[in-house]
Amino acid sequence: HEQLLRMMEERMMDVEQKLRLVKRLLQDKVNQLKEQLSKNTKADAMVKDLYVENAQLLKALEMTEQRQKTAERKNYLLEEKIANLNRIVKNLASPSFS
């Protein structure tokens, strides 16, 4: 009977030791996952910031492209006016030299 009791106590001590080991391993895993969550949260915030910045840059690019198109249109119109003025000056100058 005593031998059985000792065996049971040894098994209990062995089980307790294994439980402590499992508890320590689980705590290590919890700590690792908390650290990973923290890193993921920071990375998520950075991605959101980059997304916002990208949207702002795209808007600025669109505005710049629109300004460039407007400037090109104005430039084209000015070149047309210059060509027309040159024709007028040429036509005005031609009869006076004849």
C-alpha positions in Angstrom: 0.0 0.0 0.0 2.8 2.4 0.9 4.7 1.6 -2.3 1.6 2.4 -4.3 1.3 5.7 -2.4 4.9 6.5 -3.1 4.5 5.7 -6.8 1.4 7.9 -6.9 3.3 10.7 -5.3 6.2 10.4 -7.7 3.8 10.4 -10.6 2.1 13.5 -9.2 5.5 15.2 -8.8 6.4 14.2 -12.4 3.0 15.6 -13.6 3.5 18.8 -11.7 7.0 19.2 -13.1 5.6 18.6 -16.6 2.8 21.1 -16.0 5.3 23.7 -14.8 7.3 23.1 -18.0 4.2 23.4 -20.2 3.2 26.6 -18.3 6.6 28.1 -18.8 6.5 27.2 -22.5 3.0 28.6 -22.9 4.1 31.8 -21.1 7.1 32.1 -23.5 4.7 31.6 -26.4 2.3 34.3 -25.0 5.2 36.7 -24.6 6.4 36.0 -28.2 2.8 36.5 -29.5 2.5 39.8 -27.6 5.7 41.0 -29.1 4.6 40.0 -32.6 1.3 41.7 -32.0 3.1 44.9 -31.0 5.3 44.7 -34.1 2.2 44.0 -36.3 0.4 47.0 -34.8 3.3 49.3 -35.5 3.6 47.9 -39.0 -0.2 48.4 -39.5 0.1 52.0 -38.4 3.0 52.5 -40.8 1.0 51.0 -43.7 -1.9 53.3 -42.9 0.4 56.3 -42.8 2.0 55.3 -46.1 -1.5 54.8 -47.6 -2.5 58.3 -46.6 0.8 59.8 -47.8 0.4 57.9 -51.1 -3.1 59.3 -51.6 -1.8 62.8 -50.9 1.0 62.3 -53.4 -1.4 61.0 -56.0 -3.6 64.0 -55.5 -0.6 66.4 -55.8 0.5 64.5 -58.9 -3.0 64.9 -60.5 -3.0 68.6 -59.7 0.5 69.0 -61.2 -0.5 67.1 -64.3 -3.6 69.3 -64.6 -1.5 72.4 -64.3 0.9 71.1 -66.9 -2.0 70.4 -69.3 -3.3 73.9 -68.7 0.1 75.5 -69.3 0.5 73.4 -72.5 -2.9 74.6 -73.7 -2.0 78.2 -72.9 1.4 77.8 -74.6 -0.3 76.4 -77.7 -2.8 79.3 -77.8 0.1 81.8 -77.4 2.0 80.1 -80.2 -1.1 80.4 -82.4 -1.5 84.1 -81.5 2.2 84.7 -82.3 1.8 82.9 -85.7 -1.3 85.0 -86.5 0.5 88.2 -85.4 3.5 87.3 -87.6 1.1 86.8 -90.5 -0.5 90.1 -89.9 2.8 91.9 -89.6 4.0 90.2 -92.8 0.8 91.2 -94.6 1.1 94.7 -93.4 4.8 95.0 -94.3 4.3 93.4 -97.8 2.2 96.2 -99.4 4.5 99.0 -98.0 7.6 97.5 -99.7 5.9 97.0 -103.1 
